[in-house]
Amino acid sequence: MPTIIDLSHPLTTTGGSYCADHPTYNCKTVCTIAAGGSNVSHLTLGSHTGTHIDAPAHFFDGGATVSDLDLSLLVCRAVVIDARGKGPREVISWDDISGYAERFKAGVMVLICTGWSRYWGREEYPANPRLDVGAAREIADRGVRVIGFDSLSPDGIPPAGEEETHEVHRHFLGRGGAIVENLNGLEHLLDSDSVTVSVLPLRLEGCDGSPVRAVAWYEVSAQCIC
């Protein structure tokens, strides 16, 4: 039997981390069992709320939307990179991750573990380490089309007063790739050489992104009972 690991942050109405201009999550009861025989809720959230996936349309007019994404790229083997040694807003370079390069290929996703998910909902969260655009290019050059991070953005969120460049977003999405953000608990996958991850979005026609319920699993060998 496979061991299932949840890689998603819970969405609650009392906390979480969001980009400053994005909608937050809210859940309001609109029907109750007492009044109408069933409970129904009205949900409000953004396309990039919580653990979510960015489609090319997030940065490119006419780009592929979440309903266009190849599902076979979103449920596949993953290479999980240990980048937990990086501090706030430090750069993750190609030299930092090149040791994993022989495993980068078409049909796998690359997930970068910074350990930043521990700051979810706290003021430290937006200061995550960022990926160098040259490293993103090297990953894409090897055929990888999905990359994921346990942080708010692979480009990082600059301090107040500095302009956001979105270089990694523009390069990776510009090549038809997809980016998963706000993953949770990637450190639980670091000891496994063979793990499968699902980051399936809602089927939102024409939308630039979608929340996902990210999960991972790996097979546990059955023990012989003699």
Secondary structure, DSSP 8 states (H G I E B T S, - for coil): -EEEEE------SS-----TTS---EEEEEE-HHHHSS-EEEEE--TT-SSEEE-GGGTSTT---GGGS-GGGTEEEEEEEE-TT--TT-EE-HHHHGGGGGG--TTEEEEEE-SGGGGTTSTTGGG--EE-HHHHHHHHHTT--EEEESSS-TT----TTS----HHHHHHHHTT-EEEES---GGGGTT-SSEEEE--B---TT-SEEEB--EEEEE-------
